[in-house]
Amino acid sequence: MLMDVEKCYGCMACVVACSAENNVPLDFFRTWIEHLEKPDGTRIFIPKQCNHCDDPPCVPPCPTKATFITQDGLVLVNDNLCIGCGACVKACPYGARFINPVKGVADKCTFCSHRLAEGLLPACVEACPTGARVFGPLTEDNELTRIINSRPTQVLKPETGAKPMIFYLDLPSEVNR
Amino acid sequence: MVSRRTAVKGVLAAASTGVFLAGYWGTVEKTIRPTTQLYSPDRLRGAGVRYVYSSCLGCNVRCGIRVRVATVDGVEVVERIEGNPYHPYNRAISPDHQLNRFSELTYQTPVTDSLTVTGTLCARGQDGIHYVYDPYRITRPLKRAGPRGSGKWKEISWEQLVKEVVDGGVIEETGERLPGIRQIFVYGLLRDAGFDNPSDILSSLKKDVDELVAKAADKKVTKEEFEALLTSFKEKWSKILGEKGLRLEDVLIDPENPDLGTKANMLVYMRGRGQDNADTFTNRFIKAFGSVNWMRHTSACQLAFYTGNYLWSGYYDINPDFMGSKVIFMAGAAMGRIHPGATGQGALIEKAAENGLKIYYINPLAPRTAARKNIVWVPVKPGTDAAWALAVAQLLIKNGWINMAFLEAPSKKAAEKLGYPYHSNATWLVVMEENHSLYGSHLTDTMLGIGGDNKPLVKAGEEIIPYDSVDRADLEFTGKVKLASGEEVTVKTVFTVFKETVFSKTVEEWSRICGIPVQTIQEMARDFGEAAPRAATYIHRGVAQHPNGEYTVWAIRSLDILVGNFHRMGGLLARPSLTSYNSYLYNLSASGFGEPISWGPPIDRHRAEYEKTIMYYRKVKSDENPYPAKRPWYPFSPEESYTELFAGIDLAYPYPIMALILYFANPVLSANKGLKFAEVLRDTKKLPLFIGITTTINETYLYADYLVPDTTYLETGTNGVQFLYSGGMGRYIAEAWRSPAIMPLTQRINDSPDGKPRYASMWEFFIDVGKALKAPGFGEKGIPGVKDKKYDGKWFPLHSFWDYILRVFANGGTSAKDRGILPKEIPVEDVRFVEQNYPIAKFKDILPEDEWQAAAYCLARGGVFTRYEDSFNEKGFSKRSVPGTGVLLLWNEKLAKTRNSITGKKFWGGPAYVEPATYAPVGGLKSLSFAGTPLEELYPQSQYPLKLVFESGPLYTKHRSGNYYWIKSILPENFVLVNRADVAMLGVKTGDVVLVESPEGSIEAPVVVTASIAKGVVAVPYGMGRWAETLVVKPSYFTLKNGGEIAATLPDKVEIPETAVNPVKHLPPIAKKILFTHRPAEYFEKGLAVDEWRFNGVSPNPVELGDPSLDNWPMLSWLGSGQSYYSNPVKVVKTGRVRGIQPHRVVW
């Protein structure tokens, strides 16, 4: 996925779309927007969520192997195996996971895998009025990979070694200080 | 380590999805593994899942939505709301088209193909699910069971509601008798008294009234002569009416002033959030009743913006086709809020971020993104926008960046030769002789004695000649001419007068007034001038809703006139055109169905001239000074006013009101100092009957006598065809269609005679009241066929909402088909889709098959839309008809001749910077020539150094979005935004609780210190501070210097039967758990508990300014009565208390 920070204007359509599409309980967020401002008053909104890392730190600690990574790179949770211990929540360097108070299992962005199965886009990508979110397989030629291959992009906390797979355009350097 | 992935098109472990939901297990220990059950096998396409394309009502923008409804445990539940890819505001995206979200799906795309494509949709639209499933909703009719505002309610039957509204009722608990509206239904009185043709009687009466008014206007008629004419008028009509046992007082509101109209005018309908077809339908009822008082909340929205535009163009809703623009001045127009809304603005922002557009964002609050430096923040002092506009105008003129050829064309003929379908009056001559009776009027051939046609004159070369006799005239001229009367007067071209205004200050001086640096103004002017005509101003409430708002709007719009960008690609546009949905085969409009004639000024005196009333003429004939009038009159205001409605009721001016029907509104909270309205609402003498039609009981409905439960937009609420507002993404024709996604959750009252289900709602209320009155246009002979069309002479019944709405869609679809927008052969699959998915299809048999198919085609797409590319002609002008008069004015002679209703002084007739001031002078203080005392005189900077505004954005919509719980999770409680520089002197930091004190009182809130607000301005993110939403929680955040008594009268608790609230009860437990999670269980289990999320935060409105020159009624704009929200002088005071604000909740 690609997040174009300069296009994001903090309308929260994606946050609510995700909450509605995935039945996210109130006050919990699978995706969220961080709100920063520069000293000159410039406002910056940065969408964040699970980065579906290529080397996810959340997978090894799981005692029941409920959390796993799929062949095409989605990091997911099998609700039937999860016992809600919270080890993965602690392990995630991005704070992307939480224990769902309704289900009692670990919860986070799934890239709307149920929609991907129907050939649709994640709800957050569809809802975004400005086109700040772009999604697609990283190994094909598409709008996403064309940007990644032609323009400089950034990731969050590259130093963790998790290999996050969400790429940002114009991510302010202050965020990764 | 995971190896490089191969592309996979979606083979996933079935158990990996997050869609399986646990059964709700309440107190079970977390360590026990939850059981899982399938919510549904296929949430998106499975059995029991259906989709409806409709239109959102989260705000007023009318985006499209696609609603997914699922059947869960036998209950239909709105599960998801997405955008409509057919709608130009939502625009279409799909996996291979995610960037450049600029276009919608081709209109002709089969609807089944559209399901794999989506439209974008903002947070409010998505959160609409909470709008429907709101425990505080009332579902059954209520009547007050105590004094007004006591919060005591009892349930009554629908039949009792209708009966008492029509024929009067008694509040048993207090013994009060309430009148019924039948006693002022003059048409009915005449008919029931035995007059065979009440309409003829009324027409004849009006004819006599018009003659009386003409005599009153005649200066040669003396006072005595007029009184004699009035006496014989009264005698004549007393006799006619007396023959059937009626008196003049039964028919006329005021026999001494028969031009005020019939007693039917004593019924007022006012609506807050209205859209079609609720608007047309309710207007139709009011017209059937014979009242002139059908009103909208426009003063609380954009009335000063409308009136300001009306002055220069003759039309009111105008904003740019920004997709065609290169440079935009976006001023007082909230990012994420103003049309085309948080959804539609996405295109604007993406275009800017892709370097396709530069936006100067002129606003005390910073834009939400800089879009790669293409959105430039220009902080400005509230209320001073005319200053930067005139500074820019100065630079455009100095640098030759104005469209001389266009401005020099004096007539339509001349302009057409240049390709323009309109022209300006820049070259027309104006009499500018001080103190002359013709001051401000255009110099005409009649005045000069060279003709008799009252044609404005221009100067061309050496001659002064009629405007339509040359192709080009002089832009600048000052000179003296000799009138036919022999007098010599000074005349100037309009452009000369305008230029004098523009150059009356230097750019540096203008800069100091508005706080924008000279260099920024220069950059703005250069960018605007060089991009013209693909440069335009995009403006709204922030610049307009001030006392001086209309002049400000005009000053800004003069820039558009100077560059000639009107009605063309990239320039200013009005609204898209529409299908003939109100009247094509069936006449569903508010006229032509047998309604009686009505006359008289509306209670709020908009579009009415005091100087044309008998009461005025009477004073003049008696040599009395007719000024001050009791309240101002607003001949230039195109729409209605909250404040003037309530002031009118309070003063019984121009006449008393008997009954108010208020729909989907909250004036007490929505207006600046709206609490003042509550004084009137509580007064049963001034307002004997108050009926509310609403989904919840808010701060205003608290005072109602009767409450009609209403349906939301996802049910039958506000169903029909929605026009789009100005700009309209440039589309030639564009309208969104709203039909039910689910059937109503309100009480099922009965079935219509032909067996259709009827649910409590606004629609069925007016139908039953109309039928009880036997008013024209209701019942068996309800809806006429349109003349010269296939149903000419035929009548159709109106017994239920379905009878009306199906025919609206038939009109729209058929007219679209006849215009070639729909294919000649309607695809059967599209019709089938609607029949399988849409609740409205159950009633398709109301229509013949061909009409149903045309309607279904448009319903399937959620509206009718034409492409951008097809919306402009070869010259780049819009295909829509030219809005307004077709003459763009830099001087309005009618305004120059209009007087301030209190002082009697004439208004200045051109765009100008005028300080915000009261309407009339206060005390012995300095005053403006045509308005009152400048606010900075009244409230010096030394006492009130800051300005209070509120912030609108993509999250909350006025005060009716407190139930958007997913949005609440993001921003649960608001605060006051303060600039860092201002807090340095105050010594406060984020989290400190402060008092924001205005001359009216103070509000208390925590502070958020930010650099993204202009120095000298404080702002409250709008939408909170509620104290009544079916339940009442006494507000503690504001104290008032005057009028605090109303707050003191609020009830401690509300008594309301559980059976009449909470349509959420029957939802599956899991749905409630997700929708409300940790909210108090009683709130959604019973709907009677207080959920603090609905009552927290603050609203700035209670302490915003009143006008001391008008008895402290809310401050308004002078010409349009727009609520003045943004000119509030305040100071901020530390309280010493601290309120924790979690950093992630600091967003607005």
Interface residues (C-beta under 8 A of the other chain):
Chain A: D4 E6 K7 C8 Y9 G10 C11 M12 A13 V15 V16 A17 S19 A20 E21 N22 N23 P25 L26 D27 F28 F29 W32 I33 E34 H35 E37 K38 P39 D40 G41 T42 R43 I44 F45 D54 D55 F68 I69 T70 Q71 D72 G73 L74 L76 V77 N78 D79 N80 I83 G84 P101 V102 K103 G104 V105 D107 T110 S113 H114 R115 L116 A117 E118 G119 L120 L121 A123 V125 E126 A127 C128 P129 T130 G131 R133 V134 F135 G136 P137 L138 T139 E140 N142 E143 L144 D170
Chain B: M1 V2 R4 R5 T6 A7 V8 K9 G10 V11 L12 A13 A15 S16 T17 G18 V19 F20 L21 A22 Y24 K30 T31 R33 P34 T36 R43 L44 R45 R80 I81 E82 G83 I93 S94 P95 D96 H97 Q98 L99 N100 R101 T116 T118 G119 T120 L121 C122 A123 G125 Q126 D127 I129 M335 G336 A342 T343 G344 Q345 G346 A347 I349 E350 A353 A366 P367 R368 T369 A370 A371 R372 W377 P379 G953 P954 L955 Y965 W966 I967 K968 S969 I970 T1010 A1011 S1012 I1013 I1070 K1073 I1074 F1076 T1077 H1078 R1079 H1144 V1146 V1147
